[in-house]
Each structure stands twice: as C-alpha cells, then as structure tokens.
Amino acid sequence: MQEKINTPRRRVLAAAGAAAAWAGMSTVARADSTEPAAQSNPQPVSDVKPLPDYAKWKDANSLIVHSANTIETQRGAVGSSVITPLNRLFIRNNVSPPPAGITDNPDAWQINIEGVRKPHTFTLAQLKDMGLQALPMVLQCSGNGRAYFPHKPGGTQWTVGAAGCVIFTGVPIATLVEALGGVQDGMVYMTGTGGEEIPAGLDPNSVRVERSVPLEAMKDAILAWEVNGEPLPLAHGGPLRLIVPGYTGVNNVKYVKQLAFTKAQSPASIQQNSYRFSAVGEKGGPQHESIWEMPPKSWITSPSSPDTSLKAGPVVIGGVAMGGMDSPSKIEVSIDGGKSWQEARFVGPDLGKYAWRQFAFTADLKPGRYNLASRTTNAAGQTQPAERAENNRGYNNNSWQDHMVEINVTS
Amino acid sequence: MQEKINTPRRRVLAAAGAAAAWAGMSTVARADSTEPAAQSNPQPVSDVKPLPDYAKWKDANSLIVHSANTIETQRGAVGSSVITPLNRLFIRNNVSPPPAGITDNPDAWQINIEGVRKPHTFTLAQLKDMGLQALPMVLQCSGNGRAYFPHKPGGTQWTVGAAGCVIFTGVPIATLVEALGGVQDGMVYMTGTGGEEIPAGLDPNSVRVERSVPLEAMKDAILAWEVNGEPLPLAHGGPLRLIVPGYTGVNNVKYVKQLAFTKAQSPASIQQNSYRFSAVGEKGGPQHESIWEMPPKSWITSPSSPDTSLKAGPVVIGGVAMGGMDSPSKIEVSIDGGKSWQEARFVGPDLGKYAWRQFAFTADLKPGRYNLASRTTNAAGQTQPAERAENNRGYNNNSWQDHMVEINVTS
C-alpha cells in the first residue's frame, strides 16, 4: 500500500527524541558483509531513511532502515491481523541480492535437486504442476533482539522487528523427493544454495549463501514462489525460496538454485563459522551448535514505544506470540515488570504451529509508570525465559525481560 | 507491492484477444449512481485502465477497472495463499468516497451508537481501547458473477473478481453494546450509515449509503480500523468500517459514522429498492427479500483463462471455496463440465467459517479441450448448485456451471 501512513497516536511523543537519536547514529552500511558492523546506537528510530531500489515498494514509514540489506519493522507497525503485510515485512540479506531481472520471468527459474536417487533440474513452471501447499509461518532473523545483548555483539542491532508472520505458497519438498526416488542413502542434511552472484576474485565459500539443516526439517519444508498471495518479490527471495518452517531466517535460502541432500554440512563460511552458538568473546566454528530451530517468544506491539504516554483508563495491550517448533498455547502479560502475571487471550485465527498468534489483554491503568511484559508457553511446555541465552553474536534472544515496554500513564 | 508483475504463464495466449475486447468496450463510468449502467461487453479484460486517485496504490496489472468505483481482481490474480493482498482486492463504491483527508487522523473519526440504552459517541481512539478481534472473512460484492446472467442485468459486469478473503481487525460490536447497557427493547435491525458526502439538492435517501441487517448479525460483527495488518485505507472504507461477516459487501458499510439499532429497515433507497431479490423484469422493492447472507460458492483460479492453452501432463487445478454462513467442508472438481466429479483437497490453513479455503486437484491431462468446474458443500450441508437463482439485478450468483473455465491442452 502506498497511502499516506499516519503516525500512530502513541508514538507521537517519542518522535522528537528518536529524531535526535537518528542524527547521532553512525550507521555503517556494509552491504556485502555477512557480519555488518555494530551500530553505535541500538535505539529504534521512527524517521525515514531511504529504502534501497529493490525494496522501494515498501512502506518506509513502518520500517527502520539499518542498511541497504537490513531493514526492520517498527514495533508498532506489525498490526493486529496476524499476517504481516509484505510492505512492512523486514528484509535481511547476507549479501546483495541478484539483479532484479531474475523475477521478470519467474517460471523460467531453474533449480537442481541433488542427493536424490534421480537428480533432476526443474523449472519453476514445472514445480507449479507438482503440488501446492500454503504455509503460514513466522519468518525471523536469527539476530532479532540482538540490540538487547549488553556486550553489544557485532551485526545489525535488531530490536523486535526482524520478524513477521506470512503465508508462503509452493510445492512440498517431500513431494519432489518422492517423485525423484527418495533421498540417497546416508544423507543427513538438506542443503540449499542461493543464487547470489559471487564477486570475481573471492573465495566462493567466503560469501556463498549456502545453508544446511537436518534432514528431518524436510518434513514441512517447501519451495515457495508466492508469499501472502503475491509472486515472491526479489526482496524476499523471489522467484524461488527454500522455506524451512520453524527455523531462523537464514535457513530459508533465497533465490534458491540448488537443493541437495548431503552427508556433511555446507563448507560455506555462513554455515561453518557464522550462525553458531558460541560463548561471548569466542568466535563461532563447526564445534558450536548451529542456529536452526527457533525458541518460543512473544512481545508487546501496542503500546509500542518505550516512551509512550497514555491517558489513565482501560488500555488494550496487544502483541504477538510464537511457539517455535510447536504452537503457542498460553500467553501471559505483566504490567509490573514481571513481578506478577495474568493470562491474556489469543485474538483471531490460529494459522498452525509455525505461525504466531495475536494476543490482547485489557488493563485498567491508573496514572504512573508501568513495565509491560509478555511471556508465552508452547504446546511442548516450553516457556519463554526471563533471561536471554548469552552468546557471542547475539542470536535467538527470547528473553521476556529484554522485550519489555515502559509506558507512562497520565491522568 | 509495486514491483513489476509478470503475466502468468497461462494467460499469455489470452492477452491479444482480451486487448481487442477492451478496445471495443463502451464503458460508462457513472461514479455516483447506485445502479451503474450495463456494459456492452461483459468480457473480462487483462489490459490496464487507469486506477482512480484513491486507489492508485493498487496493482493495476492484477485488476480489471470497470469504472472509478468498480474494480475487480482478475481471476488468476488472487493467489494461492488464502489471504487476498490489499493491492489486488476489488473495490466497489456505491457513491464516490469521501475526501481522502478523513484517513489523515483516523483516531479522531467519530461514530454515534444509537438504539442502545445509553447512546454514545466514540472516537476511533476510544474504540481501540474497548476490545480487539481479528476476523478472517470473504468480502464479496452482491453482484459478483452478474456477467453470467443471460438477461444482462444492469450494473457492473463482475465475473469472479468482486471477492477476496481478508482479515479485518477491530472491536466486537457485542462488546460495545454491552458497555452501553444493551440494545433497546423492540429493536430488530442493526443499521449502519456511511460517511459519504450527500451532494446538495439531492434527496438524501436517494443516495445515502445506509444498510440494515437483522439484529442477529451483530453476533460476530465488528467495527474495523485495520485490514490485513494495515490501517484501513479509504478505498476499503477507512478509517472505520462496519463488518458483518457472511453478508454481502454492501452490508459492510464504509466510513461508518453511525450504528443504530432500529425497529425498521433504513428508508434509504439502497435498502428499500436496491439489493432486493426480485424476478427478472421486476423492479426491486421492500416486498422482496433483501440481499444479506451469502450462499456457498467456489471457483477455479488456476488455470485462470477461458482460452488457456496448456501442455499435456499433470496440471494442478486450484481455486477458492467459501461456505457463506458455515465453513466449506467439501470441494469437488470436474474436468468434463460437470458430468463427473472428484473430491479435491483443501490447501493451507482454515481461517474459520467466514473465510474461504484454497483447494487443489492434480489432473493428468491428455491433449484436448476441457471444461473445468468446482463445487463446494458447506458444514450445514448446502451444496453449490448447478444453476444460478435468476433475479432481476443479478445478485448472489453461485452457479458452478456459470463459473467454469475452458482450457485447451496441447501435446
């Protein structure tokens, strides 16, 4: 949508301060690095920074542009309709996207399937006649919430907005594999290779976007050519993207040109060294756990600003809750910084275990300051923890403490 | 989304013929009439006609612009992700929309609630703190499918695209009514009044958009300020719209400025004379049934063109099925014009009884001509009929015969 978007009523007071913060930001846009530099100020900003050409169609007023390849949704811009509009969905590219021309004729896009009994190359047109699945799911960057780590890890300082809930549509990978005679014996990983161009003179493994996930992730995975009812745009990995529901964003390989079942994980640096769970101060490597499955997490989206000022009376506190690999089954809200909790209610449709749910809680607030927090539990009994799991690069932050919103209620 | 949209592979051959049809069309844009003139050629066109200013943000390549106030989605542009993207959603205004400025400060919009024990005027900001519901539902114009009536009823010649499945978000009307002491005794209708400007010198009842629905429709109805995660745009009734799920589009009053519980139906012409189920040749009036609840209906969206030419082999036939007031529970597909039927499968999430579901059926087609049809049954046991219910103005066409797609399969 290109209509004028209005500043939400609750964000007006915060705008002046945020503008000042923006002016003081020394953003370093390292478009072709898998490890963007840490920014000097992790605070979200509501001012408008230009969108890159491939994402010009997005609603700049709902986004925070960190760099040409890292753009997040403002906390209050995610809406209350479960599905995140595409023009507000975050973008995170590890390297610059391929030329926009690859989406001019999407049906001609080709993908090799390897590591099956009958390896085969399909065009996207052929995939469209092999099966159809529509998969609602949370797409979330591994580093979402990184800004809250006190040791200031390198990388984009995402707050809550490197996440959205969308519906990807494509062909089930299990269907393709069955048609190709099944996975070859001994293969334990599913490895997707992105179609980004590798600059001349560089070691391909240093920049190639190639990710391996455990073979079991194939079960619900699809090759998607559509998102939220539209042909998959370049900004989100079109014409074809590997979608592995429940797994962090990087595992959902964009512009996917090869899907291979492999005995070992990809030798690419993005697999071997990046996206590893290592202790603070320790560089990641193959000996560390890979960042794959997402844990349960929730956050409040309305009121949305740390500096929100509200009038006393009933206030609807809203947010989103995801369960990771299992449905979110319970959501609690605290208005006293986590000292006490009350159960909130889920709002709107349940789109399945990989989607998030909206929640709402009505509180009758007297004048004063409040720390609003939310905490979800999934169907497997996992509860969102108070503390983040410390790690060097600031991955998978699902601490409810870190995601609190402070509000000021006036008479 | 503003990216270049590509002509779907299956529509390429149809484009040339459609362009010729477009050139020959004598479209009469009667922007301020509740009864647009019949067009001389009901055929859908895939060429681009300029969008009106208030809908400039829409994707022109996915739409058929009948007039400034009547714009439908192309059959093949609805996608396979259940939710219809806003930039592809149809538009039907009975009169021209109010000035765009009314969405500049949506929270200031006011609505009177009348016919309750404690009548009250709310601002939209106040409504937002009274409750929250997200409601997936089919929004469909009463005249969708009118183009297939052989007697050529007056009005826009909609084919299948005056319908979409979206998620509206707002406050339950039942919650408001409870807060205002309940409905006054003796009230049997819920009447919404639109905020359109009435041109000077006209009898307000001749143009006012004011619709009454039975009181029981209040149960699941909401006042919505958001659709698909975005603030409700002017083109779809923003800042505030009355949403009555399961009822045809006109009952979902845009720019709603008053909601009244009443003893009688609105005296407006749009209630008394329009949207009435009268015999062919007979003008509608209060003695005829009002167009309220929608019947079950389905149609094929892919392949999408009557002139589609496909290669022999497996073809995924896809479409949408809605149940009206109850969930669609079964979907059948025929490739021989309805002589024989096979059960298809629903694809993707079930968003609740008012939403539609996507379906898919894989057919292995040899060279030849095929008439593809779909037929749905809802949870109440109502099956989509072969024949339309004839009526003067061409409302509620849910005939499966009328919605067939003819395809040509080559070797």
Interface residues (C-beta under 8 A of the other chain):
Chain A: M1 Q2 E3 K4 I5 N6 R9 K56 W57 V78 G79 S80 S81 V82 I83 T84 P85 L86 N87 R88 T103 D104 N105 P106 D107 A125 K128 D129 M130 G131 L132 Q133 A134 L135 P136 I167 F168 T169 E226 V227 N228 G229 E230 P231 P233 L234 G313 P314 V315 V316 G318 V347 G348 P349 L351 G352 A355 Q358 A360 T362
Chain B: M1 Q2 E3 K4 I5 N6 R9 K56 W57 V78 G79 S80 S81 V82 I83 T84 P85 L86 N87 R88 T103 D104 N105 P106 D107 A125 K128 D129 M130 G131 L132 Q133 A134 L135 P136 I167 F168 T169 E226 V227 N228 G229 E230 P231 P233 L234 G313 P314 V315 V316 G318 V347 G348 P349 L351 G352 A355 Q358 A360 T362
